[in-house]
Amino acid sequence: MKKLSLMIFVSLLVKADFVMVYQMPQNSKQAIEYKDQNHAKISVKDANNQINAVELFVDGKYYMGALNNGKIVYHDMSMMLQNANAMYGNVMQEEEQTTNQKDNFKVIKKGKHINYLGMDAQEWVILINDNGQKSKAKVIVTKDKTFINAIKKVSNLYKKYMDSNGDNFDMELEDGYYVVSFEDMKLLEFKQKNIPNSNFAINNNKKSVQQNAKKPPLCPVTNAHGKA
């Protein structure tokens, strides 16, 4: 009976939906709703908690949504990404492979352990080298397995839908520690909860692929292209 209960518990953990909310620059917020690799949404909210941009990952397709007349209008970016990868894939993969994030920062101080949203965490000070410009920053890191598993799932979304070898949401610093808080990026909420499929529905048929393919901005900590 104990073995069966443990198997059921582990199964629930593997399949658990989760929500992550980050405080971002200019008092905006980023909310991540993850159900599985075929149902995930990343929403950007302004200072008034109004959603004005969305990335939606549904059944093998990648959509971008923007606020238009009070409504989020989605555009199917899947074909555009396929075309961009066909044209520039080799160049982008070479850039990803030659990027060494450890050359861009150095941990100079490891501080005390703290409780952060129920996770065991540490306060570190790192030295960042941004194209020759060096600066110090305080970060909060953790080895919490549940949090790290969630971060890896979000990173794998970009690998799957954007056919990328890079870690687009990889926030590992060193020794298995992952970033929880960094300057203008702060984790406000992380919890496991059941997310209904209706949260990932497309409410309009407007789609567009006539857009220039641009890589997301570089993360100052990991030097990877992505949201983190």
C-alpha positions in Angstrom: 0.0 0.0 0.0 2.8 2.4 0.9 4.6 1.7 -2.4 1.4 2.3 -4.4 0.7 5.6 -2.6 4.3 6.7 -3.3 3.9 5.8 -7.0 0.6 7.8 -7.2 2.3 10.8 -5.4 5.3 10.8 -7.8 2.9 10.5 -10.8 1.0 13.6 -9.6 4.3 15.5 -9.2 5.4 14.7 -12.7 2.1 15.8 -14.2 1.5 18.8 -11.9 0.4 22.1 -13.6 2.1 25.2 -12.2 1.9 29.0 -12.3 4.9 31.3 -11.9 4.6 35.1 -11.7 7.6 37.4 -12.0 8.0 41.1 -11.2 9.6 42.6 -14.2 11.0 46.1 -15.2 8.7 49.1 -15.3 6.4 47.6 -12.8 5.2 45.0 -15.3 4.6 41.3 -14.5 5.2 38.1 -16.4 2.8 35.2 -15.7 3.6 31.6 -16.8 0.8 29.1 -16.9 2.1 25.6 -17.7 0.0 22.5 -18.1 2.2 20.4 -20.3 4.4 20.7 -23.4 1.3 21.2 -25.6 -0.5 23.7 -23.3 1.4 26.7 -21.9 1.0 30.4 -21.8 3.3 33.3 -21.0 1.5 36.6 -20.4 2.9 40.1 -19.8 0.9 42.4 -17.6 1.3 46.1 -17.2 1.3 48.2 -14.0 -2.5 48.0 -14.0 -2.5 44.2 -14.2 -3.8 44.4 -17.8 -2.5 41.7 -20.2 -1.0 43.3 -23.2 1.2 40.6 -24.7 1.0 36.8 -24.8 3.1 33.9 -26.0 1.0 30.7 -26.4 2.3 27.2 -27.0 -0.6 24.9 -28.1 -0.4 21.5 -29.8 2.8 22.1 -31.7 2.1 25.7 -32.7 3.5 28.9 -31.4 1.3 32.0 -31.2 2.1 35.6 -30.2 -0.8 37.8 -29.0 -1.0 41.5 -28.6 -3.7 43.8 -27.2 -5.9 45.3 -29.9 -9.0 47.3 -29.1 -9.2 45.7 -25.6 -8.8 42.2 -27.0 -5.8 39.9 -27.4 -5.3 39.1 -31.1 -3.2 36.0 -31.8 -0.9 35.4 -34.7 0.3 32.0 -35.7 4.1 32.3 -35.8 4.9 28.7 -36.5 5.5 29.0 -40.3 7.5 32.1 -39.9 9.8 30.3 -37.3 10.2 27.3 -39.7 11.2 29.6 -42.5 13.6 31.5 -40.3 15.2 28.3 -39.1 15.5 27.0 -42.6 17.3 30.3 -43.6 19.3 31.1 -40.5 19.2 27.9 -38.4 22.9 27.0 -38.9 24.1 30.5 -38.0 21.9 30.7 -34.9 22.9 27.2 -33.7 26.6 28.1 -34.1 26.1 31.2 -32.1 24.3 29.3 -29.4 27.1 26.7 -29.3 29.9 29.2 -29.0 28.3 31.2 -26.3 29.8 30.5 -22.9 27.6 32.0 -20.2 30.3 31.3 -17.5 32.6 33.9 -19.2 30.0 36.6 -18.5 29.6 36.4 -14.7 31.6 35.4 -11.7 30.2 34.6 -8.2 32.2 36.7 -5.8 30.2 36.1 -2.6 27.8 33.4 -1.3 25.7 34.7 1.6 23.3 33.3 4.1 20.4 30.8 3.6 16.9 32.3 3.5 13.4 31.1 3.0 12.0 32.3 -0.3 8.4 31.4 -1.1 8.8 28.3 0.9 12.1 27.3 -0.8 15.5 27.1 0.7 17.5 29.8 -1.1 20.8 31.7 -0.8 21.8 35.3 -1.4 24.8 35.7 -3.7 26.7 38.6 -5.2 28.0 38.2 -8.7 30.2 40.2 -11.0 28.7 40.6 -14.5 30.8 41.3 -17.6 28.5 42.8 -20.2 30.7 43.4 -23.3 33.5 44.8 -21.2 31.2 46.7 -18.8 31.6 45.2 -15.3 29.1 45.6 -12.5 28.0 43.8 -9.3 24.5 42.5 -8.7 22.7 40.7 -5.9 20.9 37.5 -6.8 18.8 34.9 -4.9 19.4 31.3 -6.0 18.0 27.9 -5.0 18.5 24.2 -5.6 14.8 23.5 -5.0 14.0 20.5 -7.2 10.4 21.5 -7.9 11.3 25.0 -9.0 14.2 23.8 -11.1 12.0 21.2 -12.8 9.5 23.9 -13.7 12.2 26.2 -15.1 13.5 23.3 -17.3 10.0 22.6 -18.6 9.6 26.3 -19.7 13.1 26.2 -21.3 12.1 23.0 -23.2 9.1 24.8 -24.6 11.4 27.2 -26.6 13.6 24.3 -27.7 10.5 22.4 -28.9 8.6 25.1 -30.6 11.5 27.2 -31.9 13.7 24.3 -32.8 16.5 25.8 -30.8 19.5 24.2 -29.2 19.9 27.1 -26.7 18.6 27.3 -23.2 16.1 30.0 -23.7 14.8 30.1 -20.2 17.8 28.4 -18.5 18.6 30.3 -15.3 21.4 28.1 -13.8 24.4 29.9 -12.4 26.7 27.3 -11.1 26.8 24.1 -8.9 23.2 23.4 -9.7 21.8 26.7 -8.3 19.1 28.5 -10.3 18.2 32.2 -10.2 15.0 33.1 -8.3 15.5 36.8 -8.1 17.8 39.2 -10.0 17.7 43.0 -10.0 14.4 43.9 -11.9 13.3 40.3 -12.1 11.8 38.8 -9.0 9.7 35.7 -8.5 6.5 36.7 -6.8 4.5 33.5 -7.0 5.2 29.8 -7.7 2.6 27.3 -7.0 1.2 24.0 -8.4 -2.5 24.2 -9.3 -4.9 22.7 -11.8 -5.1 24.8 -15.0 -8.2 24.3 -17.2 -7.7 23.8 -20.9 -9.9 26.8 -21.6 -7.0 29.0 -20.5 -5.1 28.1 -23.7 -8.0 28.6 -26.2 -7.5 30.9 -29.2 -10.6 33.1 -29.5 -9.9 34.5 -33.0 -8.8 33.2 -36.3 -6.4 36.1 -37.2 -3.0 34.7 -38.0 0.1 36.3 -39.6 3.5 35.1 -40.7 4.5 38.4 -42.5 6.8 39.4 -39.7 10.6 39.7 -39.4 12.2 36.9 -37.4 14.0 38.4 -34.4 15.7 36.6 -31.6 14.6 37.6 -28.1 16.9 39.8 -26.0 19.9 38.4 -24.2 19.5 37.6 -20.5 22.3 39.6 -18.6 22.9 36.7 -16.3 22.9 33.7 -18.6 23.7 35.4 -21.9 21.0 33.3 -23.4 18.1 34.4 -25.7 14.9 34.3 -23.8 12.6 35.9 -21.3 14.6 35.4 -18.1 
